[in-house]
Amino acid sequence: VFITDYFFKANLAEDFSYAEIMVEVKIDRLQETSKDNVLTNYTIEATLFDSGSWYTSDGNPDLLSSNLADIKLQPSSAPTQPLGFHGYVLTGELQSPKLWSAEKPYLYTLVVVLKDRSGRVVDCESCPVGFRKVSKAHKQLLVNGHAVVIRGVNRHEHHPQVGKANIESCMIKHPTMEPKWATAMMDRVIGMVERDKNHTCIISWSLGNESGFGTNHFALAGWIRGRDSSRVLHYEGGGSRTPCTDIVCPMYMRVWDMVKISNDPTETRPLILCEYSHAMGNSNGNLHIYWEAIDNTFGLQGGFIWDWVDQALVKVYEDGTKHWAYGGEFGDVPNDLNFCLNGLTFPDRTPHPVLHEVKYLYQPTKVALKEGKLEIKNTHFFQTTEGLEFSWSISADGYNLGSGILGLTHIKPQSSYAVDWQSGPWYSLWASADEEELFLTIMAKLLNSTRWVADGDIVSSAQVQLTARRNIIPHWWHSLVAETLGDTIIVKQQDVWDLTLNTKTGLVESWKVRGVHVMKKGILPCFWRAPIDNDKGGNSASYLSRWKAAGMDCLHFITESCSVQNITENSVTILVVFVGVTKGEDGSISNQDKSKVLYTTEMTYTIYASGDVIIECNMKPNPDLPPLPRVGIELNVEKSLDQATWYGRGPFECYPDRKAAAQIAVYEHNVGELHVPYIVPGESSGRADVRWATFRNKNGFGIYASKYGSSPPMQMSASYYSTLEFDRATHNEELIEGDSIEIHLDHKHMGLGGDDSWSPCVHKQYLIPPVPYSFSVRLCPVTPATSGHNIYKSQFKNS
């Protein structure tokens, strides 16, 4: 005779002051005996141990804890058993139970014992259990009375070497209306519930995924609700608002449609996105917009990003090298190419850069500067900020001015703490600073290790911009030498730098700093990016299809004119006009092609004696073009200039619609470290809101680039791989380095999108319409004696 199953149930009082406990126990026997004999010859006992909730470091409950208090459960005196249950029921009551939540997962230990008539233990079963109440209110899913927010991600069982297995008949059949499939579907649901019924952390059951909707689902929902009323039910198939789901649970719904449902008075259920923000390649733009809506709209309670891990497999080449392989590389026809590469991490769980964005938007502590008050909010529902240490740091133009510990009282759940920022410990540093930009950063770190992270880990970090304290105007000095030799003009400051520009092509042919070549390829306008997965979604309506139809993918620039406008002892001004036309299929440019101008760009170079080159760009796209990939300039510098320093967002990759987590500071990386090895290459490795950047060789010589005048910060990228190479390769390891570093300085860069990957879904504010754009960029030489910070400051002085 043995215990074959048990089900722990707890019914919490409305005020959570006590819990009624019921444990259903089933026993079985190896030999045929009557049920009466079993009851006569055996007894069932259950005990609940308070093990201090937190498991020991080895994952085992500490049953010897000093606060152990056991609660004996007694055989039920109730005359009736639960509907359909043929077993034994033990009941009891616990006063003032410690509640389980995802934030504070307090667990007790249940032990069920089967004894014979002599009191000898015949069988014993045990598991951790908890007390929590899952309920529904108007447009709300409640856990312990609170409308918790689901900060989730869809997770698949996937291993980069052994993968997974599936049953073909289950993949190709659509069984929802077929009576012959009802038993199989019910078997799956029953197996799920019976397997996981004692897991307190499960708050909802699911009827499956993308299986349409039919009569079989009503049967499944009815069985689950009869078996377990302590949880809610979820199902998206056949529409996210069917009668079988307690949660409106759409896939990839747009933010505005979510808000519309939340405002629908006839819809009483909460909305939780069962899938959203498709993480395919360089993606997950607009994520912050979803969370602005979720955090500020009643009835929206979060969602699950699709998905956790790129589902590629390790494949070994003949030479022994390895790469991540995807659809079609195993002789599988048909296949879905790279449509299994939708993860926030690579197959080996190395994070994609977007994981920083997810952590930031999901973090429990929020910081905002409002009307002179620094507000710190604890968004937890059950946990205070006890166990966290808050610190602050203040930076000016990217460099740290000071830092310290911020002494705060413990902030209660769903509460805020406001600090008058002028009375904060950072105020004197702000008051004495005369830099252009100042930022205050607030961080919270764990003081004690947990099962999921070590002590000292930063769990929350936020940056706010403080008011600038001065006005700025440009100024220049020094004298220069300019000489014309045939089709070239050479401008230099003796023994410091010299720049050669071809007046026929309008291109820089050489730029040397103290004899060291820093650039020997011309500066050109740029409007194209290597397509990402999200650019390709939507067939003929995709951004990529529209770009190709307009000829934007095979652009060639023709120099329409180049003229020296002005030469003085302090500066030289040169105007270059480029027109962008489409190459023919054979790569040629015909006179007819020249009449189909996609872009006209005026670039005015003002070369100052200081070595500064100010490029004023006026770009006019053809108004019939679709939204543009980018608007900016491209330059190629010597490959030895691989030490990159920038003042902008970072340190990780970020883009206009995915930069909330990236803080503004001065960062340093080797160009190779800027690269993000997405399995399928495309536009990548960008850094947003860059004020200035330098690229130096190992001896400190190089080139500086920055925004200039009233132009906004730039989107910057630098890579050993060209845009054409990112477009050509189908695997990261296929990329071939060029003979220079390709740098992009963008005035505008289109968003990544990511609401899904099968339709054009970059939000309107992150599109680049084909209208005229004007901006200015400053370039200048760098030596070991100069710094990007000082060069940046040199264009400003106190007014």
N, C-alpha and C positions, 0 to 999 in steps of 0.2 A: 504494500500500500504506500502511495507516495503523493506528494502535492504536485498537481499538474498545472495549476494556474491560480492566480490571485489578482484582485483588482482593488486598489486603494482609492477610496472616494472620501472627499471631505466637503462638508457643507458649512460654509462660513456664515456667521450671523451678519446681519446688515451692518452693524457697527464694528465687526471683526473682533468682538470681545471673546468669542468662543467658537469652537468648531465641532460639529457633529461628525464623527468618523464612522465609516462603514467599510469593512474589508470582506469582499466576496472571495471565497476559497473553493476551488474544485480539487477533489482528490480522485485518484484512479487506482486500480488494483491490477496486479499481474494475473491473479487467478479470479475466476468468477466467484463472487460472494454477493450477498444481498446488501442493499444500502443500509438496512437496519443493523446488520452485523457490524458494518463499519462504524456506525454511530455508537454501537454498544461497546466495541472493543478498542476504539481509538478516540482521542481528543485532539482538538485543534486549538492552539493558543496563538495570540499575536501580541507583540509588544512594540511600542513606539519609543525609540531612544532619542533624546535630545543630545546630539553629538557635537554641539557647538557650531553647527551649520557648515563651517568652512572645512574643507577636506585638507588632510595633511599633504606635505610636499610630494609624497609618493602616490597620491590619489586615493588613499584609503581613509574611511571615516575613523575618527579617533573615539572609539567606544569607551575608552578609559578616562575620558575627559572629566574634570572635577565637577562640571555642572551637569553631569548625566542625571536625567530624571526620566524614569520609565513609566509609561502609561499602559496598563493592561487593558486589553480589549476583551469583552465578554461575549459569549454566544448570544445571538439576537433573540429577543423575546417576541419580536414582531410576528404576527400570525401569517403574514404573507411574504413571499420572496420577491425580489425584483422580477419584472416581467421576463419570461423566457429563461430565467436562471435556475439551474438545478445543481445546487451546491450548498455551501455552508456560509453563514454570514456572522461576522463578529462586529460588535459596535462599541463605541466609547465616546467620550467627550473630553476636549482639551480646552482649558481656560487660557485666555491671553496667548494664543499661538503666535509664534514669530512668523511673519509672512514672507513668502518667496516673491522675488521680482527679478527681472533680468539684471537690474542694477545691483541688487543685494540678494543673491540666490541662496537663501537660507534653507537648509535641508535637514530633515530628521532621518532616522534610519528605522525602517519597518522590518521586523523579524517575525516570520510566520513559522510555527513549529508544529509538527505532527508527532504525537506520543501514543504509545500503546498503553494497555491497562495498568502496567506496572510503573508507568511514568518514564519509560525509556524513550529517548528521542529516536524516532524512526526516520524523519526527514525534516529538513530545514531550508527555508528560502528567505532571501533578504534583498532589499533594494532601498536607495534613497528616495524619500518622498517629501513633498512640500505642501504648504497651504497657500493657495491663491485663488482668487475669485475672478473668473472671466464672465463678463456680462455685457449687455447691450443697452445703450440709451439712444436718444434721438441723434442720429448721425454720428454715433460714437461707439467704438469698441473700447470697453473698460477692462483694465486689469487692476484689481483691488481698488476699484472706484475711480481710477484715473484714466483719462483718454490718452494712453501712451502713444508715442510716435515710433513707427517701425522704420528703423534705419538699416535696411537690409540689402542683401545681394543673393542672387541665385547661385547655388553651388552644385556642381556635378561631381560624381565620382569619376575622376579621370587621372590616369597615371601616364606620364610621357613615354613609358616603355611598354607597359602591358595594356594600356588603353581600357576598353570596356567591351562587353558583349551585349547583344540584344537578340530578340527573336523576330525574325522577318515578318511573321504573320501579324505580330502586334504593331509593327511599323506601318504596314500597308493597309490594314483593315480599318474601317469606320463603323464600329459596332453598336453605336448608341441606341439605335432603334430596333436592333435585331434581337428577338427573344432568346435565340440560341446563345447569344453572348452575355445575357444577363447573369448567368451563373458565374462565368469567368470574371466579369467585372465585380460582382459581389464578393467573390473569393479574394480578389486583390484588396478591396476595401476592408473586409473583415480581418485579413492578415495584417494590414497596416495598423488598425485600431488595437487589435489584441496584442500585437508586438509592442506598441508604444504607449499603451494606456496609462502606465504608471509613471511616465516621464512628466514631471511637473512643468518643465520648460516648454512643452508643446501646448500652445493655447488655441490652436485651430486645426481642424481636419480638412483635407482636400479630397475632392472626388477625382482628381487626376488633372490632366493638362491637354488642352487643344484636342478634345475628343468630340467636338460638336455638342449637341444637347438633345436629349430624348427621354423617353419613358424610363429607360434603365437608370438614368440619373435620379429620378424621383425615388426609385426603389433604394438606391444607395444612400441617398440623403435620409430617407425614412429610417433605414436600419441604424445609421450612425446616431441620429438624434434619439432613437429609442435606447441605444446601448450606452450613450454617454452624453448627458445633458450639460456637462460641466465645461464644454468648449463650444466655440462657434464653428461654422462650416464655410468653406471657401470653394468656389469653382468659377472659372472664367469662360470655359468653352461654350460656344453658341451664343455669346454675348455676356457681358459682365454684370448684367442686372437681372438674371433669371431668378425664379422663385427658390432655387436650390442653394443659393448663396446668401450668407448673412452679411457679406462684405461686397460692396461694389469694387470689383477687382480687375480693372482693364489692363490691357497690354499697350504700352507705347502711346498712351493717350496724350494729346497735346495739353499744355498747361491751361489754356483758355477753356477747353472742354471740361477739364477737371473742375475748374471754378464754377462753370455753368451748372454742373451736376450738384456741386455743394450748395448752390443757391436755389436748387429745385425743391420747393416745399413738399412735393409729393414723394420725394425720395428720403426715406428715414434711415437708410444704412450709411455707415462711414465709407469713404473711398480710400483704398490702399492699392497702389499700383503693384500688381503681381509681377510685372516686368516693365522696366523703363530704362532709358539712357543706355542704348545699345553700344557696348564697349568694343567695337570692332576696329582694331588698329588704333591709329591716332584719333581718338574720338572723345565722347562725353562732354562736348560743348553744351552750353545751356543748362548744365546741372544745377548751377546756383539759382537759375530762374525757377526751377521746380521747387527748390527749398525755400525760396522767398514766398512762394504761394503756400506750400505746406505749413510753414511756420506762422503764417498770418491769416489762414482761412479756416474757419470752423467747418469740421466735417472731413478735412483732408488729414490723413494720419500716416503718410509716409509711403514707402514702396521698396521694391527689390530691384537692384540694378542687374541687368543681364550682361555678363555674368562674371564668375569669379576668376576662372583660369582659361587661358588659351588652350584649346583641346587639340594640340599638335602632338606628334609622336617623334621620337628620336629615330633618325634614319642615318645609316653609315654609308658614306661614299666608298668607292673602290680603293681610294688612297688612305682609308682609315679615318678621315675627318667626318665629323657629325654635323647634322643640321636638323632643324625642326621641319618635319614634313607634314603636308596637309593633303586635302582631297585630290585624287588623281595620281598621286605619287606611288601608289601601291597597286597600280593596274585596275583600280576601281572605276568602272564606267557603268552608268553615269555617276557624277560626283558633284559636290557643291563647292568645289574649289576651296577657298579659305573661309567659308562661312561658319566654320567651327572655331575661328580665332576671334572670340568675342570677350576676352578676359581682361580683368583689372590687373592680372599678373601673367607673366610668361609661364609656359608649362612647368618649369622647375620652381615656380612660386616666387621668382624674382619680380618685384613690383614694377608695373608700368608707372610712368610719371603721374598719371591721373589718380593713383591711389592717394597721393598727397591731397588732391582736391576732395576726394571722398572723405578722408579723415577730417579735413577742415570743416566741411559742411555737416558732417555727422557729429562733430565734437560737442560735448555737453556744456561747455562754458562759452558764452557769447560776450563779446566786448563791443561797445559802441560809445562814441563821443557825441553827446547831445546837449546843446545849450550850455556848454561850459562844464558839464558833468560827465565823468567817465563812469559808464554803467557796466558792471560785471554781473551777468545773469547766469544762474545755475538752472539749466533746462531739465535736469533730472526730475523724476517724479517721486522718488523714494529716498534718494541718497543726498546727504549734505556734502559740502566741500571739505569735510574733515578728511584728513589724509592727503590733502593737496597743499603744496607750497606755491604761492603766487610770487612771481618776480616781475620786474620791469626793466626796460632798457630804453634809452633815448638815442637816436642817431641823427646826424646832420649831414646832408648830402651823401648819405650812405655809410658814414663812419661813426662808430660808437662814441658817444660823449660820456656815458656813464650808465650804471645799472645798480640794482639792489633788490632786496627782498621787500615785498609789499605785504605788510601786516594787515590781514583781514580777519574779521570774525567769521565763523563758519556760516556760509550762506545756505539757507534752508532750500529744499527742493522747490522749484518753480518760483524762486525769489531772486531779488537783485540787491546789489550793493553799489551805492553811488559814491563817487569820490569827486570832490571839486578839484578839477585838474590843476588849477592854479595854486592849490594848497598841497599838492602832491610832492613827493621827494624829488621829482624831476624838474620842478618849476624853475629853480635857480639856474639849472643848466640851459633850459630853454631861454630864459631871460637874458643870458649873457652870450647866446649864440647869434652870429650874424650870417649864417649860411642861408642858402635859398630854400631848402626843404628840410623839415624836421619831422621825424616819425617816432611815435611811442609804441612799444611792443609790450604786451602783457602775456606772460606764459604761466601755465600751471603744470607742475610735475608731481609724480607720485613719490610720497615719502617712504612707502613700504612696498615690497614686492607683492605681486599677486600671482595667481596661477597662469595668467596670460601675459604678463609683462614684468620686467624687473624694476626695482625702485630707481628713481631718477628719470624715468621715461616722461617725455613731454606729452601730456594728453590733450592739451589745448594751447593754442597760440594764435594771437590776433594782433594786427597792427593798425593803428589809426594815425592819420596825418594831422599834424598841428599847424597852426597858422604861421605863415612865413613872416619874417620880421623886417624885410627890406625890399626895395625896388631894384631893378637891374637895367643897365644899359651897356651896349657893346663899346669896346675901345681897342685900338690897334696902335702899333708903333713899329720902328725899324725902317730900313730901306732895302730895295732889292735891285737885281740886275735882270734885264730882259733883252734877249736877242733873237732875231729871226734868221733861220738858215733854211732857205727853200720852203718846203711844205711843213716845216716844224718851227715851233717857238719854244725856246728854252728859258725858263724862269728859275732864278736861283738866289740864294743868299750864300755868299762866298764861303766855301769850306764847311757849310752846315747842311744844305740840301739843294737838290736841283730837280726840276720837273720838266719833262719834255712832252709836248702835246702836238699831235699831227693836225695841222690846220685844214687838211683835206678831208680827213675822216672824223675830226672832232674827238679823237680818242687819246687818252694818256698812253704814251708809248713807254715811258720810263719815269720812275720816281725813286730817287736815291737819297738816303740820309747818311751823311758822313761817308759816302762811298758805298754804302750797303743798299742793294736793291730791295725795295719794299713792295713795289708794284711794277709790272711790265705788261699788263693787259688793261685795255680801256675800261672806262666806267660807262655803263649802259643803263637805260631805263629797263625796268622789268615789270611784267604784268602776269607772269605765268608761275604756277607752282606744280610740283609733281603731285598728281591726283592721289588723294587718300580714299579709303573704302567708301566713306560717306559722300564723296564727290561722284562716285560711280553708280549710286543707287537711284533707280527710277527709270531705267531703260532710256527711251528717247527724251524723257523729261529730266534726266539727270543733269547735274551741272556739267559733268564731263562731256556728255553727248552734245549739249548746247555749245560748249566751248569749242569742241571739234567742228561742229557744223558751221561755226563762225570763223574757223581757221585760226583760232587763238593758240592752238597747240603747236603750230609750225610757223612761228613768227620770225621775221627777219627785219633788222633795222637798217635803213638806208639813211646816210647823212645827206640831208637836203641842203644844208649850208653850214659853214663855220667861219666866223669872222671875229677879228680882234676889235673890240668896241672902244677900248680906252687903255692907255699906258701912262702911268705916272711913276714917280720915284718910289711910291709906296705900294702900288698895286697894278695888276693887269686884269682886264675884264675881257672875257671871250664868250661869245654866244654861239651855241651849237643847236641846230634844229634836226631832230631825228623823226623819220616817219616809219611806222611799223606796218609791214605788209606780210601777207601770207606767202610762204614758199609753195612752189608747184610740187606735184607728186615726186618729181625727180630732184627736188631740192633747188631748182633754178628759180630766178626772179625775172619775169617778163615785164615788158612795158605795160601790158594789160593788168598784170598783178599790181603794179605801182599805183594804178588808179583806185585800187581797193584798199585804201588806207584804214587800218584799224585804230591806230593811235598816232597822234602828233605830239611830240615832246620838245619843249624848249628848255635847254639846260644852260644857265648862265654861270660861268666859272669866274669868280673873283679871287685872284691869287694875291695874297698879301705878303709883305716883306717878312712878316713873322713866320712864314711857312704855312699859314692857314689858307685853306682853299674852301671858300664858301660856294656851294652849288645850290642855286635857286632853280627849282624844277616847276615847270608849268606843263601839266599833262592833260591832253584832251582826247579821251576815247571816243570812238564812233558811237553816237547815242543809240544805235540799233543793236549794240552788243548786249549779251546777257550779263548778269552780275560778274564782276571781275574777281579773279583769284587773289590778286595783290596789286598794289601800286607802290613802286619804290625804285631803288637803284640796286644794281648788282656790280660788285667789283671783285677782282681776283688779286690776291696778294701772294707774296712768296710763301712757299710751303713751310719754310723755316719759321714763319711768324705764327707759331702754334700756341703761344701762351696768351690766352684770352682773359681779359679782366673787363667786367662791365658793371655799370651802376643802373640797376633796373630790377625787374622781378626775377626771382629764382629761388634757390639755385637750380631747380629742376625745370624741365620743359614746360612752357605755358603759352597760351594763345589768347586772343581777345575775348573769346567766350568760355575760356577755362583757365582763369588766373586768380580766382578768389583766394587760394591757399598760398600763392607765391608772394613772398614779402619783398619789399623794396630795400635793397642794400647793395654793397659792393661785393661782387663774387669773383672768384678766380678759378678757371678750369683750363686744362689742356684741350685743344680743339677736338681731339679724339674722345675726351670725356663728355663733350657736349652731345655726342651722337647717341640716339636711342635706337637700339637694334630691333625695331619692329620686324616680325617674321616676314611680312610683305612690305618692302620699302615704299615710301611715299614722302610727302612733305612732313618734316619732323624736326626736332631739335631746336625749335624757336624759343626765344625769350621775349616776353612782353614788356612794354613800357620802359624801354631802355633809354636812358638819358645820354650816356656816353659809353664807349667801349674802346679798349686798346688791344692791339695784336702785336706781340713782340717776339723777337727771336731770343735765344738763350743768353745773348749778350745785352739785351735791353733795348735794341733798336727795333723800330716798327712804325705803326700808323695808328692814329687816333681818329675816331668818328663820333659825332654827336648830333643831336637835334640842334637847331639854331633858330634864334629869334623867337617868333611866336609859334613855331611849329611844335606840335605835341610830341611826346616820347615815341620812339620807334619800336617796331617789331623787328628783332634781329635774329639772324641765324648765321652760322659759320660751319663749314664742313669740308672735309677732304673730297667729298663726293659732289658732283655737279647735279643740278636739277634734272638734266637729261638722264644721268645715271640712276637717280632715284626712280625715275619713270620707267627705265628699261628693265631693271632687275626684278625678279620675282621672289628672290630670297635675299635676306640680309647678307649672307656670305658670298653672294654673287657680285656684290658691289665692288667696283674697281676704283681705286683712288686716282684722282687727277694729278696734274703736275703743279697745282696751285691750291690755295684755299679759297673757296667760293663764299663770299660774304653777301648777305642780303640786308639792306637797310630799308624797311618798308614804312611808308607813311600810313598805308592802310593794308591790312591783311584780313581776308575773309575768315569768318569763324569756321570751326571744325564741324559744327553740327553734332548730332548724336541722338536726337529724339528717337530715330531709328536709322538703319543703314540701307533701306530699300526705297526711300523717297527723298527728294531734295528738302531738307528740313533745317537748314541754318536759319535762325531767327532773323527777322527783318533788320533789326538794329545791328546785326553783324554781317550783313551783306554789303557789297561795294557797288553801288549803282554806277553805270557808265556816264559820269558827268565830269566836268573839269576839276582837277585837283592842283593845288599849289602848296609847296613845302620847301624847306631849306635844310641842308645838311652841311656840317662843318667837318672837314678833314684836315689833319696836320701831321707832321712828322713827330716821332717819339724817339728820345734818346735815353740812355741810362740815367741821366740827370733829371728827367722830367717824369711827371705822373699824370695819369688821366684826371685825377681829382683837381690838381693845380691848373691843368690846361682848361678844364671845364670852368673853373672859377675865373680864369683870365678873361673870359668874355663878359664878365660882370664886374661892376664896382659900385660902391655905395653912391647913391644919388645925392 
